[in-house]
Amino acid sequence: MSDQADSFASFGVTYQEKVTQAILTDPLFAEQMADLLLPKYFELGYLQEIVEKFYTHRQKFKTFPSP
């Protein structure tokens, strides 16, 4: 696959930020995306870091971080 197919870069930064926001604020969406969404799909390092830490917390503590 090409790099473009393995990322959200073609959708733009605003889309990537909204996906991240949805993961952080909607536990049902976050659960549905848990096995599908990889941090490497995000173009920007800070979004990759947020998603990685969020799902690492879930894996370690069996629950999503609370706000």
Secondary structure, 3 states (H helix, E strand, C coil): CCCCCCCCHHHCHHHHHHHHHHHHHCHHHHHHHCCCCCHHHCCCHHHHHHHHHHHHHHHHHCCCCCC
